[in-house]
Amino acid sequence: MEVTYNDLLQLIIQREMGILGPEKTHETVKQAGLNIDNDGNLLDENLGFSELEKLIEAFHTNYGPVTVMGCKIAVLRLARQGNLELPKLLS
């Protein structure tokens, strides 16, 4: 299976739902311009680096570096599998 930015975004969203809870996660995802269903599944397709950067910056701005650290290692591993570039906050 080829790893895509959608996979990275989905991983971040699922992790943040566990860290922040569904309400704060939904709010931040919407603020970043993305759409998810009630379970946190991405409804958008063909997303890329810019959407990943917007989402991680929104979590960092709204809730601080701890929320980014909560998903960083898992995202790094998955990105490495797909040879995908990461925003500075995740690298």
Stockholm file with secondary structure:
# STOCKHOLM 1.0

chainA/1-91         MEVTYNDLLQLIIQREMGILGPEKTHETVKQAGLNIDNDGNLLDENLGFSELEKLIEAFHTNYGPVTVMGCKIAVLRLARQGNLELPKLLS
#=GR chainA/1-91 SS CCCCHHHHHHHHHHHHHHHHCHHHHHHHHHHTTCCBCTTCCBCCCSCCHHHHHHHHHHHHHHHCHHHHHHHHHHHHHHHHHHTCCCCGGGC
#=GC SS_cons        CCCCHHHHHHHHHHHHHHHHCHHHHHHHHHHTTCCBCTTCCBCCCSCCHHHHHHHHHHHHHHHCHHHHHHHHHHHHHHHHHHTCCCCGGGC
//
